[in-house]
Amino acid sequence: MEMKRLQHIPQAIVLTFVVSGVAGAETCFPPARPFVPNDSVAIAEFADLISQDFETYIQDVQAYFRCLDEERARAFEEAREVSQDYERFLQGRGDGDR
């Protein structure tokens, strides 16, 4: 019975790393492009709404760029940490000379 429990430890360790890695990552969603009708009458009639859509898009795309910048910085830091962890792992195995 004890051996059966021990078999689940590697899966639990892998699952912990996968879940913690996903929890730290941020998903950045691009904003939808504003719709501009082809009909000049509709453009004139809905000019205020169309203008607001463009202003909202500009604000949202700036937030999207900030999100991408933050995620990029987080991913670089994570990659640096993983590289250091891998180096320690190799040294611990005696493979640090590679």
Buried (B, 14 or more C-beta within 10 A) or exposed (E): EEEEEEEEEEEEEEEEEEEEEEEEEEEBEEBEEBEEEEEEEEEEEBEEEBEEBEEEBEEBEEEBEEBEEEBEEEEEEEEEEEEEEEEEEEEEEEEEEE
